[in-house]
Amino acid sequence: MVRRGLFTGLLVVSLWFLSGMGLRAEAITAIELTDLSYQPCPAEYAAGMVTPGSIQEARCYLIVGKAINRSGKPVVNADIFGRIYDANDNPVMQNRGRLGSIDQVPPGESPFELRVSIATNQPEPFKLEQFKASGFSGTVRR
């Protein structure tokens, strides 16, 4: 009976270690994105632009705006999600919600920019909708 209790105790401790002791992850922090607009990329941004999986010509644009981090802590690797529609209300990036990321978002309000490639056959003006970001206030460690 004592052996069985000892075995159960060792099993519980082993599972505790395997389940993530030593791993540290902070909660996901929401980042508000405001004052969104877009503009053609400067020449140095557009140089060497590649459109993955397509031979279709594309133009480079920067989506710019403000990122608002209300958490009081720096946020790293914040994924940007949103929808971009052309002048005819057609989606510019089919089946893509994640558009890119912001490396670091300090507490408070800060500018951000995101480079996107849009097919030349998609007419302007573009509509930027449902933009938001989220990231972590720390890194995941082992």
PARO-174020 format. One record per atom (N, C-alpha, C): atom name; residue in one letter; x, y, z. Coordinates in nm, 4 decimals, decimal comma. Layout:
// PARO-174020
+------+------+----------+----------+----------+
! atom ! rest !       px !       py !       pz !
+------+------+----------+----------+----------+
!   CA !    A !        X !        Y !        Z !
...
+------+------+----------+----------+----------+
END
This chain:
// PARO-174020
+------+------+----------+----------+----------+
! atom ! rest !       px !       py !       pz !
+------+------+----------+----------+----------+
!    N !    M !   0,0831 !  -0,1186 !   0,0000 !
!   CA !    M !   0,0000 !   0,0000 !   0,0000 !
!    C !    M !   0,0874 !   0,1248 !   0,0000 !
!    N !    V !   0,1968 !   0,1224 !   0,0785 !
!   CA !    V !   0,2863 !   0,2371 !   0,0841 !
!    C !    V !   0,3523 !   0,2580 !  -0,0518 !
!    N !    R !   0,3907 !   0,1470 !  -0,1176 !
!   CA !    R !   0,4529 !   0,1570 !  -0,2495 !
!    C !    R !   0,3577 !   0,2208 !  -0,3496 !
!    N !    R !   0,2315 !   0,1845 !  -0,3433 !
!   CA !    R !   0,1332 !   0,2395 !  -0,4364 !
!    C !    R !   0,1172 !   0,3899 !  -0,4144 !
!    N !    G !   0,1144 !   0,4328 !  -0,2891 !
!   CA !    G !   0,1052 !   0,5754 !  -0,2573 !
!    C !    G !   0,2287 !   0,6517 !  -0,3038 !
!    N !    L !   0,3449 !   0,5890 !  -0,2876 !
!   CA !    L !   0,4691 !   0,6504 !  -0,3322 !
!    C !    L !   0,4697 !   0,6625 !  -0,4842 !
!    N !    F !   0,4278 !   0,5578 !  -0,5525 !
!   CA !    F !   0,4203 !   0,5598 !  -0,6992 !
!    C !    F !   0,3248 !   0,6695 !  -0,7467 !
!    N !    T !   0,2086 !   0,6804 !  -0,6843 !
!   CA !    T !   0,1116 !   0,7835 !  -0,7203 !
!    C !    T !   0,1697 !   0,9223 !  -0,6979 !
!    N !    G !   0,2380 !   0,9417 !  -0,5881 !
!   CA !    G !   0,3010 !   1,0709 !  -0,5586 !
!    C !    G !   0,4067 !   1,1067 !  -0,6622 !
!    N !    L !   0,4906 !   1,0084 !  -0,6978 !
!   CA !    L !   0,5925 !   1,0331 !  -0,7999 !
!    C !    L !   0,5296 !   1,0628 !  -0,9353 !
!    N !    L !   0,4222 !   0,9939 !  -0,9668 !
!   CA !    L !   0,3517 !   1,0172 !  -1,0933 !
!    C !    L !   0,2950 !   1,1592 !  -1,0983 !
!    N !    V !   0,2356 !   1,2034 !  -0,9893 !
!   CA !    V !   0,1785 !   1,3390 !  -0,9840 !
!    C !    V !   0,2882 !   1,4433 !  -0,9998 !
!    N !    V !   0,3990 !   1,4255 !  -0,9291 !
!   CA !    V !   0,5105 !   1,5208 !  -0,9387 !
!    C !    V !   0,5683 !   1,5204 !  -1,0798 !
!    N !    S !   0,5838 !   1,4032 !  -1,1401 !
!   CA !    S !   0,6361 !   1,3947 !  -1,2769 !
!    C !    S !   0,5457 !   1,4660 !  -1,3757 !
!    N !    L !   0,4169 !   1,4446 !  -1,3647 !
!   CA !    L !   0,3222 !   1,5121 !  -1,4538 !
!    C !    L !   0,3256 !   1,6625 !  -1,4338 !
!    N !    W !   0,3433 !   1,7063 !  -1,3113 !
!   CA !    W !   0,3518 !   1,8499 !  -1,2830 !
!    C !    W !   0,4731 !   1,9098 !  -1,3542 !
!    N !    F !   0,5878 !   1,8403 !  -1,3469 !
!   CA !    F !   0,7075 !   1,8880 !  -1,4152 !
!    C !    F !   0,6874 !   1,8907 !  -1,5659 !
!    N !    L !   0,6306 !   1,7841 !  -1,6195 !
!   CA !    L !   0,6108 !   1,7756 !  -1,7648 !
!    C !    L !   0,5062 !   1,8732 !  -1,8166 !
!    N !    S !   0,4133 !   1,9120 !  -1,7323 !
!   CA !    S !   0,3043 !   1,9974 !  -1,7781 !
!    C !    S !   0,3408 !   2,1450 !  -1,7870 !
!    N !    G !   0,4644 !   2,1803 !  -1,7529 !
!   CA !    G !   0,4999 !   2,3187 !  -1,7746 !
!    C !    G !   0,5727 !   2,3887 !  -1,6648 !
!    N !    M !   0,6193 !   2,3181 !  -1,5659 !
!   CA !    M !   0,6983 !   2,3875 !  -1,4659 !
!    C !    M !   0,8208 !   2,4458 !  -1,5363 !
!    N !    G !   0,8509 !   2,5684 !  -1,5112 !
!   CA !    G !   0,9622 !   2,6327 !  -1,5789 !
!    C !    G !   0,9187 !   2,7113 !  -1,7014 !
!    N !    L !   0,7981 !   2,6902 !  -1,7473 !
!   CA !    L !   0,7467 !   2,7703 !  -1,8583 !
!    C !    L !   0,6789 !   2,8930 !  -1,8013 !
!    N !    R !   0,7003 !   3,0054 !  -1,8666 !
!   CA !    R !   0,6378 !   3,1278 !  -1,8200 !
!    C !    R !   0,5766 !   3,1982 !  -1,9398 !
!    N !    A !   0,4492 !   3,2234 !  -1,9351 !
!   CA !    A !   0,3843 !   3,2974 !  -2,0431 !
!    C !    A !   0,2930 !   3,4012 !  -1,9807 !
!    N !    E !   0,3011 !   3,5196 !  -2,0311 !
!   CA !    E !   0,2145 !   3,6254 !  -1,9827 !
!    C !    E !   0,0832 !   3,6193 !  -2,0595 !
!    N !    A !  -0,0203 !   3,6788 !  -2,0052 !
!   CA !    A !  -0,1507 !   3,6788 !  -2,0703 !
!    C !    A !  -0,1460 !   3,7640 !  -2,1969 !
!    N !    I !  -0,2323 !   3,7302 !  -2,2904 !
!   CA !    I !  -0,2430 !   3,8073 !  -2,4138 !
!    C !    I !  -0,2972 !   3,9456 !  -2,3810 !
!    N !    T !  -0,2344 !   4,0467 !  -2,4382 !
!   CA !    T !  -0,2742 !   4,1851 !  -2,4158 !
!    C !    T !  -0,3321 !   4,2418 !  -2,5441 !
!    N !    A !  -0,4509 !   4,2984 !  -2,5348 !
!   CA !    A !  -0,5152 !   4,3602 !  -2,6517 !
!    C !    A !  -0,4553 !   4,4980 !  -2,6757 !
!    N !    I !  -0,4327 !   4,5294 !  -2,8018 !
!   CA !    I !  -0,3803 !   4,6590 !  -2,8444 !
!    C !    I !  -0,4834 !   4,7210 !  -2,9376 !
!    N !    E !  -0,5262 !   4,8414 !  -2,9055 !
!   CA !    E !  -0,6220 !   4,9130 !  -2,9901 !
!    C !    E !  -0,5455 !   4,9827 !  -3,1025 !
!    N !    L !  -0,5960 !   4,9739 !  -3,2256 !
!   CA !    L !  -0,5351 !   5,0409 !  -3,3401 !
!    C !    L !  -0,6306 !   5,1494 !  -3,3884 !
!    N !    T !  -0,5829 !   5,2743 !  -3,3930 !
!   CA !    T !  -0,6681 !   5,3876 !  -3,4311 !
!    C !    T !  -0,5996 !   5,4720 !  -3,5374 !
!    N !    D !  -0,6735 !   5,5703 !  -3,5880 !
!   CA !    D !  -0,6226 !   5,6662 !  -3,6871 !
!    C !    D !  -0,5576 !   5,5961 !  -3,8061 !
!    N !    L !  -0,6248 !   5,4921 !  -3,8561 !
!   CA !    L !  -0,5685 !   5,4129 !  -3,9645 !
!    C !    L !  -0,5778 !   5,4848 !  -4,0984 !
!    N !    S !  -0,4723 !   5,4733 !  -4,1748 !
!   CA !    S !  -0,4705 !   5,5212 !  -4,3124 !
!    C !    S !  -0,3663 !   5,4397 !  -4,3884 !
!    N !    Y !  -0,3594 !   5,4600 !  -4,5174 !
!   CA !    Y !  -0,2581 !   5,3906 !  -4,5962 !
!    C !    Y !  -0,1950 !   5,4900 !  -4,6927 !
!    N !    Q !  -0,0763 !   5,4542 !  -4,7390 !
!   CA !    Q !  -0,0038 !   5,5377 !  -4,8339 !
!    C !    Q !   0,0888 !   5,4479 !  -4,9144 !
!    N !    P !   0,1246 !   5,4887 !  -5,0365 !
!   CA !    P !   0,2218 !   5,4094 !  -5,1128 !
!    C !    P !   0,3545 !   5,4026 !  -5,0367 !
!    N !    C !   0,4231 !   5,2918 !  -5,0500 !
!   CA !    C !   0,5527 !   5,2755 !  -4,9843 !
!    C !    C !   0,6556 !   5,3690 !  -5,0465 !
!    N !    P !   0,7466 !   5,4181 !  -4,9650 !
!   CA !    P !   0,8621 !   5,4875 !  -5,0215 !
!    C !    P !   0,9414 !   5,3893 !  -5,1082 !
!    N !    A !   1,0180 !   5,4395 !  -5,2020 !
!   CA !    A !   1,0908 !   5,3538 !  -5,2965 !
!    C !    A !   1,1761 !   5,2481 !  -5,2269 !
!    N !    E !   1,2416 !   5,2851 !  -5,1155 !
!   CA !    E !   1,3295 !   5,1879 !  -5,0477 !
!    C !    E !   1,2518 !   5,0724 !  -4,9857 !
!    N !    Y !   1,1249 !   5,0926 !  -4,9520 !
!   CA !    Y !   1,0416 !   4,9839 !  -4,8988 !
!    C !    Y !   0,9967 !   4,8908 !  -5,0095 !
!    N !    A !   0,9678 !   4,9451 !  -5,1258 !
!   CA !    A !   0,9122 !   4,8665 !  -5,2360 !
!    C !    A !   1,0193 !   4,7882 !  -5,3114 !
!    N !    A !   1,1450 !   4,8245 !  -5,2985 !
!   CA !    A !   1,2518 !   4,7568 !  -5,3710 !
!    C !    A !   1,2582 !   4,6100 !  -5,3329 !
!    N !    G !   1,2634 !   4,5247 !  -5,4340 !
!   CA !    G !   1,2748 !   4,3817 !  -5,4109 !
!    C !    G !   1,1486 !   4,3162 !  -5,3595 !
!    N !    M !   1,0344 !   4,3811 !  -5,3785 !
!   CA !    M !   0,9077 !   4,3278 !  -5,3285 !
!    C !    M !   0,8722 !   4,1979 !  -5,4008 !
!    N !    V !   0,8335 !   4,0999 !  -5,3257 !
!   CA !    V !   0,7941 !   3,9705 !  -5,3798 !
!    C !    V !   0,6516 !   3,9432 !  -5,3365 !
!    N !    T !   0,5717 !   3,8948 !  -5,4287 !
!   CA !    T !   0,4353 !   3,8565 !  -5,3942 !
!    C !    T !   0,4289 !   3,7043 !  -5,3917 !
!    N !    P !   0,4256 !   3,6445 !  -5,2748 !
!   CA !    P !   0,4324 !   3,4994 !  -5,2624 !
!    C !    P !   0,3168 !   3,4295 !  -5,3316 !
!    N !    G !   0,3516 !   3,3214 !  -5,4049 !
!   CA !    G !   0,2499 !   3,2368 !  -5,4668 !
!    C !    G !   0,1774 !   3,2995 !  -5,5833 !
!    N !    S !   0,2291 !   3,4077 !  -5,6372 !
!   CA !    S !   0,1579 !   3,4751 !  -5,7448 !
!    C !    S !   0,2567 !   3,5393 !  -5,8405 !
!    N !    I !   0,2189 !   3,5412 !  -5,9674 !
!   CA !    I !   0,2991 !   3,6131 !  -6,0658 !
!    C !    I !   0,2321 !   3,7455 !  -6,1001 !
!    N !    Q !   0,1249 !   3,7758 !  -6,0292 !
!   CA !    Q !   0,0493 !   3,8983 !  -6,0489 !
!    C !    Q !   0,1279 !   4,0183 !  -5,9961 !
!    N !    E !   0,1210 !   4,1286 !  -6,0694 !
!   CA !    E !   0,1889 !   4,2494 !  -6,0241 !
!    C !    E !   0,1209 !   4,3040 !  -5,8996 !
!    N !    A !   0,2026 !   4,3632 !  -5,8132 !
!   CA !    A !   0,1496 !   4,4170 !  -5,6882 !
!    C !    A !   0,2143 !   4,5512 !  -5,6598 !
!    N !    R !   0,1446 !   4,6276 !  -5,5774 !
!   CA !    R !   0,1960 !   4,7558 !  -5,5291 !
!    C !    R !   0,2191 !   4,7444 !  -5,3794 !
!    N !    C !   0,3158 !   4,8191 !  -5,3336 !
!   CA !    C !   0,3495 !   4,8201 !  -5,1916 !
!    C !    C !   0,2796 !   4,9385 !  -5,1250 !
!    N !    Y !   0,2173 !   4,9119 !  -5,0095 !
!   CA !    Y !   0,1526 !   5,0168 !  -4,9305 !
!    C !    Y !   0,1953 !   5,0037 !  -4,7855 !
!    N !    L !   0,1943 !   5,1155 !  -4,7161 !
!   CA !    L !   0,2132 !   5,1167 !  -4,5717 !
!    C !    L !   0,0806 !   5,1512 !  -4,5076 !
!    N !    I !   0,0377 !   5,0676 !  -4,4151 !
!   CA !    I !  -0,0771 !   5,1007 !  -4,3316 !
!    C !    I !  -0,0173 !   5,1634 !  -4,2063 !
!    N !    V !  -0,0624 !   5,2824 !  -4,1743 !
!   CA !    V !  -0,0081 !   5,3545 !  -4,0595 !
!    C !    V !  -0,1209 !   5,3906 !  -3,9638 !
!    N !    G !  -0,0850 !   5,4114 !  -3,8394 !
!   CA !    G !  -0,1840 !   5,4492 !  -3,7395 !
!    C !    G !  -0,1199 !   5,4567 !  -3,6026 !
!    N !    K !  -0,2051 !   5,4558 !  -3,5007 !
!   CA !    K !  -0,1599 !   5,4594 !  -3,3619 !
!    C !    K !  -0,1956 !   5,3276 !  -3,2946 !
!    N !    A !  -0,1020 !   5,2767 !  -3,2175 !
!   CA !    A !  -0,1238 !   5,1573 !  -3,1355 !
!    C !    A !  -0,1374 !   5,2040 !  -2,9911 !
!    N !    I !  -0,2465 !   5,1642 !  -2,9268 !
!   CA !    I !  -0,2709 !   5,2064 !  -2,7884 !
!    C !    I !  -0,2623 !   5,0848 !  -2,6972 !
!    N !    N !  -0,1628 !   5,0876 !  -2,6089 !
!   CA !    N !  -0,1382 !   4,9804 !  -2,5134 !
!    C !    N !  -0,1768 !   5,0325 !  -2,3753 !
!    N !    R !  -0,2887 !   4,9884 !  -2,3240 !
!   CA !    R !  -0,3394 !   5,0349 !  -2,1944 !
!    C !    R !  -0,2940 !   4,9466 !  -2,0774 !
!    N !    S !  -0,2107 !   4,8471 !  -2,1043 !
!   CA !    S !  -0,1732 !   4,7515 !  -1,9993 !
!    C !    S !  -0,0721 !   4,8071 !  -1,8989 !
!    N !    G !   0,0015 !   4,9096 !  -1,9371 !
!   CA !    G !   0,1049 !   4,9609 !  -1,8480 !
!    C !    G !   0,2360 !   4,8855 !  -1,8598 !
!    N !    K !   0,2407 !   4,7820 !  -1,9434 !
!   CA !    K !   0,3615 !   4,7039 !  -1,9644 !
!    C !    K !   0,3927 !   4,7008 !  -2,1135 !
!    N !    P !   0,5198 !   4,6911 !  -2,1504 !
!   CA !    P !   0,5527 !   4,6761 !  -2,2929 !
!    C !    P !   0,4966 !   4,5435 !  -2,3460 !
!    N !    V !   0,4523 !   4,5459 !  -2,4684 !
!   CA !    V !   0,3998 !   4,4261 !  -2,5336 !
!    C !    V !   0,4928 !   4,3926 !  -2,6502 !
!    N !    V !   0,5270 !   4,2657 !  -2,6628 !
!   CA !    V !   0,6157 !   4,2221 !  -2,7705 !
!    C !    V !   0,5414 !   4,1334 !  -2,8685 !
!    N !    N !   0,5842 !   4,1419 !  -2,9926 !
!   CA !    N !   0,5334 !   4,0547 !  -3,0977 !
!    C !    N !   0,3808 !   4,0593 !  -3,1085 !
!    N !    A !   0,3258 !   4,1773 !  -3,1215 !
!   CA !    A !   0,1800 !   4,1931 !  -3,1307 !
!    C !    A !   0,1330 !   4,1644 !  -3,2731 !
!    N !    D !   0,0520 !   4,0628 !  -3,2893 !
!   CA !    D !  -0,0041 !   4,0282 !  -3,4197 !
!    C !    D !  -0,1126 !   4,1279 !  -3,4574 !
!    N !    I !  -0,1109 !   4,1716 !  -3,5838 !
!   CA !    I !  -0,2110 !   4,2644 !  -3,6353 !
!    C !    I !  -0,3113 !   4,1858 !  -3,7194 !
!    N !    F !  -0,4386 !   4,2051 !  -3,6883 !
!   CA !    F !  -0,5467 !   4,1419 !  -3,7622 !
!    C !    F !  -0,6345 !   4,2510 !  -3,8218 !
!    N !    G !  -0,6918 !   4,2249 !  -3,9371 !
!   CA !    G !  -0,7811 !   4,3221 !  -3,9973 !
!    C !    G !  -0,8255 !   4,2773 !  -4,1357 !
!    N !    R !  -0,9140 !   4,3544 !  -4,1926 !
!   CA !    R !  -0,9667 !   4,3282 !  -4,3266 !
!    C !    R !  -0,9420 !   4,4513 !  -4,4130 !
!    N !    I !  -0,8989 !   4,4270 !  -4,5361 !
!   CA !    I !  -0,8790 !   4,5349 !  -4,6320 !
!    C !    I !  -0,9677 !   4,5047 !  -4,7523 !
!    N !    Y !  -1,0483 !   4,6031 !  -4,7912 !
!   CA !    Y !  -1,1373 !   4,5892 !  -4,9062 !
!    C !    Y !  -1,1021 !   4,6948 !  -5,0099 !
!    N !    D !  -1,1203 !   4,6620 !  -5,1393 !
!   CA !    D !  -1,0946 !   4,7599 !  -5,2442 !
!    C !    D !  -1,2182 !   4,8462 !  -5,2669 !
!    N !    A !  -1,2140 !   4,9328 !  -5,3675 !
!   CA !    A !  -1,3237 !   5,0265 !  -5,3952 !
!    C !    A !  -1,4532 !   4,9556 !  -5,4310 !
!    N !    N !  -1,4445 !   4,8306 !  -5,4780 !
!   CA !    N !  -1,5633 !   4,7517 !  -5,5137 !
!    C !    N !  -1,6080 !   4,6588 !  -5,4015 !
!    N !    D !  -1,5554 !   4,6787 !  -5,2817 !
!   CA !    D !  -1,5842 !   4,5960 !  -5,1639 !
!    C !    D !  -1,5375 !   4,4513 !  -5,1765 !
!    N !    N !  -1,4385 !   4,4281 !  -5,2607 !
!   CA !    N !  -1,3777 !   4,2955 !  -5,2713 !
!    C !    N !  -1,2614 !   4,2869 !  -5,1731 !
!    N !    P !  -1,2468 !   4,1715 !  -5,1064 !
!   CA !    P !  -1,1349 !   4,1575 !  -5,0130 !
!    C !    P !  -1,0013 !   4,1636 !  -5,0873 !
!    N !    V !  -0,9078 !   4,2365 !  -5,0323 !
!   CA !    V !  -0,7765 !   4,2505 !  -5,0926 !
!    C !    V !  -0,6889 !   4,1301 !  -5,0601 !
!    N !    M !  -0,7030 !   4,0764 !  -4,9398 !
!   CA !    M !  -0,6253 !   3,9599 !  -4,8980 !
!    C !    M !  -0,7222 !   3,8486 !  -4,8627 !
!    N !    Q !  -0,7495 !   3,7675 !  -4,9609 !
!   CA !    Q !  -0,8452 !   3,6587 !  -4,9460 !
!    C !    Q !  -0,7992 !   3,5605 !  -4,8383 !
!    N !    N !  -0,8896 !   3,5234 !  -4,7506 !
!   CA !    N !  -0,8640 !   3,4212 !  -4,6482 !
!    C !    N !  -0,7467 !   3,4535 !  -4,5563 !
!    N !    R !  -0,7219 !   3,5813 !  -4,5331 !
!   CA !    R !  -0,6152 !   3,6200 !  -4,4403 !
!    C !    R !  -0,6676 !   3,7207 !  -4,3414 !
!    N !    G !  -0,6646 !   3,6859 !  -4,2152 !
!   CA !    G !  -0,7018 !   3,7791 !  -4,1105 !
!    C !    G !  -0,5793 !   3,8430 !  -4,0476 !
!    N !    R !  -0,4728 !   3,7625 !  -4,0323 !
!   CA !    R !  -0,3484 !   3,8154 !  -3,9760 !
!    C !    R !  -0,2701 !   3,8817 !  -4,0887 !
!    N !    L !  -0,2359 !   4,0083 !  -4,0685 !
!   CA !    L !  -0,1684 !   4,0845 !  -4,1732 !
!    C !    L !  -0,0210 !   4,1069 !  -4,1457 !
!    N !    G !   0,0206 !   4,0928 !  -4,0214 !
!   CA !    G !   0,1599 !   4,1160 !  -3,9859 !
!    C !    G !   0,1735 !   4,1320 !  -3,8365 !
!    N !    S !   0,2793 !   4,2013 !  -3,7942 !
!   CA !    S !   0,3003 !   4,2187 !  -3,6502 !
!    C !    S !   0,3771 !   4,3470 !  -3,6207 !
!    N !    I !   0,3708 !   4,3862 !  -3,4956 !
!   CA !    I !   0,4485 !   4,4983 !  -3,4432 !
!    C !    I !   0,5461 !   4,4375 !  -3,3431 !
!    N !    D !   0,6756 !   4,4622 !  -3,3606 !
!   CA !    D !   0,7762 !   4,4004 !  -3,2738 !
!    C !    D !   0,7582 !   4,4379 !  -3,1272 !
!    N !    Q !   0,7430 !   4,5683 !  -3,0998 !
!   CA !    Q !   0,7264 !   4,6140 !  -2,9621 !
!    C !    Q !   0,6269 !   4,7285 !  -2,9570 !
!    N !    V !   0,5385 !   4,7220 !  -2,8575 !
!   CA !    V !   0,4418 !   4,8289 !  -2,8344 !
!    C !    V !   0,4609 !   4,8758 !  -2,6905 !
!    N !    P !   0,5170 !   4,9958 !  -2,6718 !
!   CA !    P !   0,5365 !   5,0456 !  -2,5354 !
!    C !    P !   0,4023 !   5,0836 !  -2,4727 !
!    N !    P !   0,3985 !   5,0985 !  -2,3412 !
!   CA !    P !   0,2746 !   5,1440 !  -2,2772 !
!    C !    P !   0,2344 !   5,2808 !  -2,3335 !
!    N !    G !   0,1045 !   5,3021 !  -2,3421 !
!   CA !    G !   0,0531 !   5,4290 !  -2,3940 !
!    C !    G !   0,0268 !   5,4230 !  -2,5429 !
!    N !    E !   0,0421 !   5,5381 !  -2,6069 !
!   CA !    E !   0,0113 !   5,5526 !  -2,7491 !
!    C !    E !   0,1402 !   5,5660 !  -2,8285 !
!    N !    S !   0,1512 !   5,4911 !  -2,9397 !
!   CA !    S !   0,2709 !   5,4999 !  -3,0230 !
!    C !    S !   0,2333 !   5,4757 !  -3,1686 !
!    N !    P !   0,3098 !   5,5337 !  -3,2610 !
!   CA !    P !   0,2806 !   5,5116 !  -3,4029 !
!    C !    P !   0,3231 !   5,3707 !  -3,4446 !
!    N !    F !   0,2568 !   5,3177 !  -3,5478 !
!   CA !    F !   0,2988 !   5,1899 !  -3,6057 !
!    C !    F !   0,2819 !   5,1991 !  -3,7564 !
!    N !    E !   0,3515 !   5,1097 !  -3,8256 !
!   CA !    E !   0,3338 !   5,0965 !  -3,9692 !
!    C !    E !   0,3441 !   4,9502 !  -4,0058 !
!    N !    L !   0,2714 !   4,9135 !  -4,1096 !
!   CA !    L !   0,2666 !   4,7759 !  -4,1556 !
!    C !    L !   0,2752 !   4,7771 !  -4,3074 !
!    N !    R !   0,3695 !   4,7059 !  -4,3632 !
!   CA !    R !   0,3861 !   4,6982 !  -4,5084 !
!    C !    R !   0,2988 !   4,5855 !  -4,5627 !
!    N !    V !   0,2203 !   4,6161 !  -4,6667 !
!   CA !    V !   0,1384 !   4,5149 !  -4,7336 !
!    C !    V !   0,1567 !   4,5265 !  -4,8844 !
!    N !    S !   0,1388 !   4,4162 !  -4,9535 !
!   CA !    S !   0,1425 !   4,4133 !  -5,0991 !
!    C !    S !   0,0009 !   4,3893 !  -5,1484 !
!    N !    I !  -0,0449 !   4,4738 !  -5,2403 !
!   CA !    I !  -0,1814 !   4,4644 !  -5,2917 !
!    C !    I !  -0,1745 !   4,4567 !  -5,4436 !
!    N !    A !  -0,2489 !   4,3632 !  -5,5014 !
!   CA !    A !  -0,2498 !   4,3438 !  -5,6463 !
!    C !    A !  -0,2884 !   4,4733 !  -5,7178 !
!    N !    T !  -0,2228 !   4,4994 !  -5,8295 !
!   CA !    T !  -0,2475 !   4,6237 !  -5,9037 !
!    C !    T !  -0,3887 !   4,6306 !  -5,9609 !
!    N !    N !  -0,4559 !   4,5169 !  -5,9749 !
!   CA !    N !  -0,5932 !   4,5194 !  -6,0304 !
!    C !    N !  -0,6993 !   4,5483 !  -5,9241 !
!    N !    Q !  -0,6608 !   4,5724 !  -5,8010 !
!   CA !    Q !  -0,7540 !   4,6068 !  -5,6935 !
!    C !    Q !  -0,7625 !   4,7590 !  -5,6868 !
!    N !    P !  -0,8791 !   4,8164 !  -5,7213 !
!   CA !    P !  -0,8909 !   4,9622 !  -5,7289 !
!    C !    P !  -0,8982 !   5,0292 !  -5,5917 !
!    N !    E !  -0,8378 !   5,1470 !  -5,5851 !
!   CA !    E !  -0,8469 !   5,2317 !  -5,4658 !
!    C !    E !  -0,9740 !   5,3141 !  -5,4746 !
!    N !    P !  -1,0191 !   5,3684 !  -5,3644 !
!   CA !    P !  -0,9607 !   5,3701 !  -5,2301 !
!    C !    P !  -0,9875 !   5,2388 !  -5,1570 !
!    N !    F !  -0,8955 !   5,2055 !  -5,0686 !
!   CA !    F !  -0,9082 !   5,0856 !  -4,9869 !
!    C !    F !  -0,9811 !   5,1191 !  -4,8576 !
!    N !    K !  -1,0497 !   5,0194 !  -4,8044 !
!   CA !    K !  -1,1192 !   5,0330 !  -4,6758 !
!    C !    K !  -1,0493 !   4,9430 !  -4,5753 !
!    N !    L !  -1,0127 !   4,9999 !  -4,4625 !
!   CA !    L !  -0,9441 !   4,9269 !  -4,3559 !
!    C !    L !  -1,0446 !   4,9034 !  -4,2441 !
!    N !    E !  -1,0790 !   4,7777 !  -4,2209 !
!   CA !    E !  -1,1842 !   4,7459 !  -4,1243 !
!    C !    E !  -1,1398 !   4,6401 !  -4,0246 !
!    N !    Q !  -1,1999 !   4,6459 !  -3,9069 !
!   CA !    Q !  -1,1818 !   4,5470 !  -3,8002 !
!    C !    Q !  -1,0351 !   4,5280 !  -3,7617 !
!    N !    F !  -0,9574 !   4,6357 !  -3,7614 !
!   CA !    F !  -0,8164 !   4,6255 !  -3,7247 !
!    C !    F !  -0,8017 !   4,6204 !  -3,5735 !
!    N !    K !  -0,7168 !   4,5278 !  -3,5294 !
!   CA !    K !  -0,6838 !   4,5141 !  -3,3877 !
!    C !    K !  -0,5508 !   4,4413 !  -3,3791 !
!    N !    A !  -0,4927 !   4,4412 !  -3,2632 !
!   CA !    A !  -0,3668 !   4,3700 !  -3,2417 !
!    C !    A !  -0,3679 !   4,3083 !  -3,1031 !
!    N !    S !  -0,2873 !   4,2065 !  -3,0852 !
!   CA !    S !  -0,2699 !   4,1462 !  -2,9536 !
!    C !    S !  -0,1325 !   4,0833 !  -2,9459 !
!    N !    G !  -0,0758 !   4,0884 !  -2,8260 !
!   CA !    G !   0,0573 !   4,0326 !  -2,8053 !
!    C !    G !   0,0769 !   3,9962 !  -2,6606 !
!    N !    F !   0,2013 !   3,9739 !  -2,6225 !
!   CA !    F !   0,2351 !   3,9289 !  -2,4883 !
!    C !    F !   0,3202 !   4,0329 !  -2,4177 !
!    N !    S !   0,3018 !   4,0449 !  -2,2885 !
!   CA !    S !   0,3839 !   4,1379 !  -2,2115 !
!    C !    S !   0,5123 !   4,0724 !  -2,1619 !
!    N !    G !   0,5379 !   3,9520 !  -2,2052 !
!   CA !    G !   0,6611 !   3,8805 !  -2,1723 !
!    C !    G !   0,6850 !   3,7741 !  -2,2750 !
!    N !    T !   0,7953 !   3,7047 !  -2,2639 !
!   CA !    T !   0,8260 !   3,5982 !  -2,3585 !
!    C !    T !   0,7942 !   3,4629 !  -2,2973 !
!    N !    V !   0,7705 !   3,3654 !  -2,3810 !
!   CA !    V !   0,7483 !   3,2296 !  -2,3346 !
!    C !    V !   0,8863 !   3,1655 !  -2,3232 !
!    N !    R !   0,9166 !   3,1133 !  -2,2047 !
!   CA !    R !   1,0495 !   3,0573 !  -2,1788 !
!    C !    R !   1,0392 !   2,9135 !  -2,1333 !
!    N !    R !   1,1437 !   2,8414 !  -2,1569 !
!   CA !    R !   1,1548 !   2,7042 !  -2,1057 !
!    C !    R !   1,2510 !   2,7015 !  -1,9921 !
+------+------+----------+----------+----------+
END
